[in-house]
Structures are given as structure tokens and as C-alpha cells.
Amino acid sequence: MSGYTKNKPPKASYSKINTYNGCGWRYYLTYEQNYFFFGESLSADFGALVHYFEQKIFETLKKGKPVDYESIREEFKTINIPKKDKFDTEGGIYGTDILLKKYGKEYYETDDLGDSYSSRAEKYLNIGMYRLEDYLKENPDLYPWAAEFYFSVLFEGYCFSGHIDRIFYNEKTDKYIIEDIKTKSKPFKDKELVTPLQFVIYCMGMKEGLDIPYEKISCRYDLPFLNIKQDAEKGFVSRGIEKLKKILNRIKEKDWAPHPSALCYYCPYCNINPDQPEGAEDLCPYYSLWTPEKASQDVASDWEGFDKHEDVMREFLKEHGKKIQVKKVVDDFDFEF
């Protein structure tokens, strides 16, 4: 991992691990070669907006104060907190009025379930923003313990850090519940709840920083637009620790094998991505040729191992009439979403 010095362990986070799990080559380009692209999307902006108000409501209830829902209703539409710079993780909060102007008709486009960002916004204003207070009323033993809780933990020579969306404490059972808010439109599949590495890392952070044993921590996803909560399966921590060790060993061994799939179409390093950011082109010759209009199992180039990459890249560029680019290096930066 990049960011390593003699006296400082390399930085890690769930986002890095998730990137590697998805594609070793994408991880290599991002965190080993330091190519960072700060693309914007309606899904990310809308998710940031909802997270902002969920935290605000949580903090208000934690203080025992009444929530001014009318004010939130207005602010949800008009709030405008731009990023100070591309590394700013607290800015980039835009109300729905601004998102509509920014993304136009995309804001009203429906998905395969007939849902849109416009309808999700209405759901949140009519139902979603009241869910947390209703949940606490239905569960009087729960206390809103912390929001955006920062943690840092050493594991296998790496320093994992990040922020947990929110944590509840059950005074009756003396146990903690970690919740991660997801603004997706479909539930998690059962297999995704068996060993969720995001929660494994969160649990390690709480155990390291607060000396809370794993058996006193449970984890769940909160999906406000589906009005459901989904729990991680029991035993996920022990399974996840073993899985995490294997992933870190593969990173240490510099196994950068790509995993081309339909997701390549949305990757910044994929040349057929219609929204590919400037400077990301021709960095990956291994992308899938799948598109929403034409399903395909073909790839631009086959992976022949890292020692053959130069030859593959040379041939790839030759076929596309391109020249080798000069890499632009930026400071290492650790992302957590």
C-alpha cells in the first residue's frame, strides 16, 4: 500500500479493501500508482445529502432536543456547502434544488423499479426523516451514542481508520449496535450479509479504541428508502478477520490481477466509460467490453501477469494508435465513503 514510511505503517480503510476485492488492477492504479480521480455523480451527491441530515437528526436526539423537521424540510432542498478543495470530505452537500439544476433530467429518470431521485427525496421528506425518532421511541432501551465515530486500529501491519455512521448503546443489555446508512434502492443479498468486511473493520476499531469485546457489538445496514434494516450474520467478525488476512497477503504479494466485469463500464479507468474523467484514459487495457446496450464476455486485453504488463500495454496502445502517457503523481490520500 502507498503511504508507507519506515516508522509509519501503511494506511488502509474499507474503501481500499473493497477496491482490491473488486479489481486488483484498479487498486494498483489508484493506491500504488496514485492516480486519483474525483468524479461527481448524482448517487454520491444524494447519498451525502441524506447522510448529512441523518447525522444532524441523530445529534439533536442525542442531546434530548426536539427536531425541527420543518427547518430540515426546507434545508434539504436549499442547503449548499461546496467543497473547499478536492480533498475536502466535509463539503459537497447540495440540496435537491441544486441537484436538479446540476443533473437535470437524470434527477427524474426512473430505474428498473420505477423509482427516481425525485421520488426518493419525497419519500425522505414524508417518511424517512422521521424514522430515527420513531425507532428510538419503539426501542426505549437504545441510546444514540455516537455519530460519525472516528476509529483507528493496527491490523497485520496496516493502520485502518475511518468513520462509523452511527452507534447505538443498549442500556439494558450493555451492548452496542453499529449502523451504516445505505441510500440504495435494493436490499442487500443474503450472501452480502455473511461476511461484510466493512463491519469487520468497524468492530476491530471499536475493540481497539474502546476495549469493547466483539460479543457486545452487532452491526446492521439501515436503508431509509426501503424502510428496512438488515443485520450482519452471526460470526461475521471471525470469518471476516480471516478473509481480511488473505486479502492483505495478496496485496503484500503484489497480486494485481484484474477482475473484468460489467462494472468496468462505470470504472474511471475503462476507455468505454462514457463519463471517463480526463487523464484516466489508456491506464487499463484489461477492461470488459460489456455495455448496457450490448452484453459481452470479451475483454480489451487478456491478463498475462504483471511481468507481461508492459508488453500488453504496448500492444494495446499500438492497436488504438496511442502513445504511452506520463504518469501524474499526487499525494497519497485515504478515502472512506
C-alpha positions in Angstrom: 0.0 0.0 0.0 1.2 3.5 -0.7 1.8 5.9 2.1 4.4 3.7 3.8 7.4 5.0 5.6 10.0 3.3 7.8 8.4 4.5 11.0 4.8 4.7 9.9 2.5 1.8 9.0 0.8 2.0 5.6 -2.7 3.4 5.7 -5.8 1.2 5.0 -9.5 1.5 5.0 -12.6 -0.4 4.0 -12.7 1.6 0.7 -9.3 0.4 -0.2 -10.0 -3.2 0.7 -13.3 -3.0 -1.2 -11.5 -1.6 -4.2 -9.0 -4.5 -4.2 -11.7 -7.1 -3.7 -13.4 -5.7 -6.8 -10.3 -5.4 -9.0 -6.6 -5.8 -8.2 -5.6 -3.6 -11.2 -7.9 -0.8 -10.2 -6.4 -0.9 -6.7 -2.9 -0.9 -8.2 -3.6 2.2 -10.3 -5.3 4.1 -7.5 -3.3 3.3 -4.4 0.1 2.1 -5.8 0.4 4.5 -8.7 -1.5 7.3 -7.1 -4.0 8.0 -9.9 -6.9 9.7 -8.1 -10.0 10.9 -10.0 -12.6 13.0 -8.2 -15.7 12.4 -10.4 -19.1 13.5 -9.3 -22.4 11.6 -9.6 -26.0 12.2 -8.6 -26.0 9.0 -6.5 -22.9 10.1 -4.5 -24.3 13.7 -4.0 -27.7 12.5 -3.0 -26.2 10.0 -0.6 -24.1 12.7 1.0 -27.2 14.9 1.4 -29.1 12.2 3.3 -26.1 11.2 5.5 -25.7 14.9 6.5 -29.3 15.1 7.7 -29.3 11.7 9.3 -26.3 12.8 11.4 -28.0 16.1 12.2 -31.2 14.4 13.4 -29.1 11.9 15.4 -27.1 14.6 17.2 -30.2 16.5 18.0 -31.9 13.5 19.5 -28.8 12.6 21.4 -28.9 16.0 23.1 -32.5 15.3 24.1 -33.8 18.3 22.0 -36.8 18.4 19.6 -36.0 18.0 15.9 -37.1 21.0 13.8 -38.4 19.0 10.9 -39.9 22.0 9.1 -36.4 23.6 9.0 -34.9 20.3 7.8 -37.6 20.1 5.1 -36.5 23.5 3.7 -32.8 23.0 4.2 -33.0 19.6 2.4 -33.9 21.5 -0.7 -31.7 24.5 -0.4 -28.5 23.6 1.5 -25.3 24.5 -0.3 -21.9 23.6 1.2 -19.3 23.4 -1.6 -16.1 21.5 -1.2 -13.1 23.7 -0.1 -10.9 21.6 -2.3 -10.9 18.1 -3.9 -9.7 16.5 -0.7 -12.4 18.1 1.5 -14.6 15.3 3.0 -17.0 17.6 4.8 -18.2 19.7 2.0 -20.1 18.8 -1.2 -23.5 18.9 0.5 -26.1 20.1 -2.0 -29.9 20.4 -1.6 -32.3 18.9 -4.0 -33.0 22.2 -5.7 -29.3 22.4 -6.6 -29.1 18.7 -7.6 -31.9 19.3 -10.0 -30.1 22.2 -11.7 -26.8 20.2 -11.6 -28.1 16.9 -13.1 -31.2 18.0 -15.0 -33.4 15.2 -16.3 -31.3 12.5 -14.6 -32.9 13.6 -11.3 -36.3 12.4 -12.7 -35.2 9.3 -14.5 -36.7 6.1 -13.2 -34.8 2.9 -12.5 -36.0 -0.7 -13.2 -38.2 -0.5 -10.1 -39.9 2.7 -11.3 -38.1 4.8 -8.7 -36.2 8.1 -9.2 -34.2 10.5 -7.1 -37.1 12.9 -7.2 -39.4 10.2 -5.7 -36.7 9.2 -3.1 -36.5 12.8 -2.0 -40.2 12.9 -1.4 -40.1 9.6 0.5 -37.4 11.0 2.7 -39.2 14.2 3.4 -42.5 12.5 4.1 -41.3 9.4 5.9 -37.5 8.9 6.0 -36.5 11.8 8.2 -38.9 10.7 11.0 -37.7 7.1 11.0 -34.8 7.6 13.5 -37.0 9.3 16.2 -39.7 6.7 15.7 -37.2 3.9 16.0 -35.9 5.3 19.3 -39.4 5.6 20.7 -40.1 2.0 19.7 -36.8 0.9 21.4 -36.6 2.9 24.7 -33.6 1.0 25.9 -31.5 2.3 23.0 -29.4 5.5 23.4 -27.9 7.4 20.4 -24.3 7.0 21.5 -22.2 8.4 18.6 -22.4 9.7 15.0 -19.5 9.8 12.5 -17.4 8.0 15.2 -13.7 8.0 14.2 -11.6 5.0 14.8 -8.1 3.8 14.1 -6.7 0.3 14.5 -3.5 -1.6 13.7 -4.0 -4.9 11.9 -1.4 -7.1 10.2 1.0 -4.2 10.0 -1.6 -1.7 8.5 -3.3 1.2 10.1 -7.1 1.0 9.4 -9.1 4.1 10.0 -12.5 5.6 9.1 -15.8 6.9 10.5 -18.8 4.9 11.6 -22.1 6.4 10.6 -23.8 5.9 13.9 -23.7 3.8 17.0 -26.5 3.0 19.5 -26.0 1.7 23.0 -28.5 -0.6 24.7 -28.5 0.3 28.4 -30.4 -2.9 29.3 -28.1 -5.4 27.6 -24.9 -3.3 27.8 -24.4 -3.9 24.0 -23.6 -1.6 21.1 -25.3 -1.5 17.6 -23.3 -0.2 14.7 -25.5 1.1 11.8 -24.3 2.0 8.4 -26.7 4.1 6.3 -27.1 3.0 2.6 -29.2 5.0 0.2 -29.5 2.1 -2.3 -32.8 1.2 -3.8 -32.5 -2.6 -3.4 -31.8 -4.7 -0.3 -28.5 -6.5 0.3 -28.4 -10.1 -0.9 -28.1 -12.7 1.8 -24.6 -13.6 0.8 -23.5 -9.9 1.2 -24.5 -10.2 4.9 -22.4 -13.3 5.7 -19.0 -11.6 5.9 -19.4 -7.8 5.4 -15.8 -6.6 5.7 -16.9 -3.0 6.4 -18.4 -4.1 9.7 -15.5 -6.3 10.5 -13.2 -3.3 10.3 -15.6 -1.2 12.3 -15.8 -3.8 15.1 -12.0 -4.1 15.2 -11.8 -0.3 15.6 -14.3 -0.3 18.5 -12.5 -3.2 20.2 -9.1 -1.5 19.8 -10.2 2.0 20.8 -12.8 1.3 23.4 -11.9 -2.2 24.6 -15.4 -3.4 23.7 -15.5 -7.2 23.1 -16.8 -8.4 19.8 -19.7 -10.2 21.5 -21.1 -6.9 22.7 -21.2 -5.4 19.2 -23.8 -6.1 16.5 -24.0 -4.5 13.1 -26.7 -3.7 10.6 -27.4 -1.7 7.5 -30.1 1.0 7.6 -31.8 1.5 4.2 -34.1 4.6 4.6 -35.6 4.4 1.1 -36.7 0.8 1.7 -37.6 1.4 5.3 -35.7 -1.7 6.4 -32.7 -2.6 8.5 -30.5 -5.7 7.6 -28.4 -7.4 10.2 -25.0 -8.9 9.5 -25.0 -12.7 10.2 -23.6 -14.0 13.4 -20.0 -15.0 13.4 -19.1 -12.4 10.7 -16.2 -11.0 12.6 -14.2 -14.2 12.9 -14.9 -15.1 9.3 -14.1 -11.6 8.2 -10.8 -11.4 10.0 -9.6 -14.5 8.2 -10.8 -13.1 4.9 -9.1 -9.8 5.6 -5.8 -11.5 6.3 -6.0 -13.3 2.9 -6.7 -10.1 1.1 -3.8 -8.2 2.8 -1.4 -11.1 2.0 -2.4 -10.8 -1.7 -1.7 -7.1 -1.6 1.7 -7.7 0.1 2.5 -10.3 -2.6 1.6 -7.6 -5.2 -1.1 -9.7 -6.9 -2.6 -7.0 -9.1 -4.8 -9.4 -11.3 -7.8 -7.5 -12.8 -11.3 -8.8 -12.5 -13.1 -7.5 -15.6 -16.9 -7.5 -15.3 -19.9 -5.4 -16.3 -18.8 -3.0 -13.5 -15.8 -2.0 -15.7 -18.2 0.2 -17.8 -18.5 2.5 -14.8 -14.8 2.4 -13.8 -12.8 5.6 -14.4 -10.0 3.6 -16.0 -12.3 2.0 -18.6 -11.9 3.5 -22.0 -15.5 2.8 -23.0 -16.9 4.5 -19.9 -18.8 7.5 -21.4 -18.1 9.6 -18.3 -14.4 8.7 -18.1 -12.5 11.6 -16.4 -9.7 13.3 -18.3 -6.4 11.7 -17.6 -7.8 8.3 -16.8 -7.7 7.0 -20.4 -5.3 4.2 -21.5 -4.3 3.3 -18.0 -6.1 -0.1 -18.1 -6.0 -2.4 -21.1 -7.9 -5.2 -19.2 -11.5 -3.8 -19.1 -14.6 -5.7 -20.0 -16.3 -4.8 -23.3 -19.7 -5.1 -21.7 -22.1 -2.1 -22.2 -25.7 -1.5 -21.1 -26.6 -1.8 -24.8 -24.6 -5.0 -25.5 -23.7 -7.7 -23.1 -20.3 -9.2 -23.7 -17.8 -11.6 -22.0 -14.9 -10.2 -24.1 -12.1 -8.0 -22.7 -9.9 -5.4 -24.3 -6.8 -7.4 -23.4 -6.1 -10.6 -21.5 -4.1 -10.5 -18.2 -0.8 -12.3 -18.6 0.7 -11.5 -15.3 2.4 -8.3 -14.0 5.7 -9.1 -15.7 4.0 -9.1 -19.1 2.0 -5.9 -18.5 4.5 -3.7 -20.4 4.2 -5.8 -23.5 0.4 -6.0 -23.2 0.1 -2.2 -22.8 2.5 -1.6 -25.7 0.3 -3.7 -27.9 -2.9 -2.2 -26.6 -1.7 1.4 -27.3 -0.5 0.4 -30.7 -3.9 -1.1 -31.6 -5.6 2.1 -30.5 -3.0 4.4 -32.1 -2.0 5.9 -28.8 1.3 6.8 -27.1 2.4 5.9 -23.6 1.3 8.6 -21.1 3.5 10.2 -18.5 2.1 9.5 -15.0 1.0 12.4 -12.9 1.6 11.6 -9.2 -0.5 13.3 -6.5 -0.1 13.0 -2.7 -1.5 9.8 -1.2 -4.9 10.3 0.2 -7.1 7.8 2.0 -10.8 7.8 1.1 -13.6 6.5 3.2 -17.2 6.6 1.9 
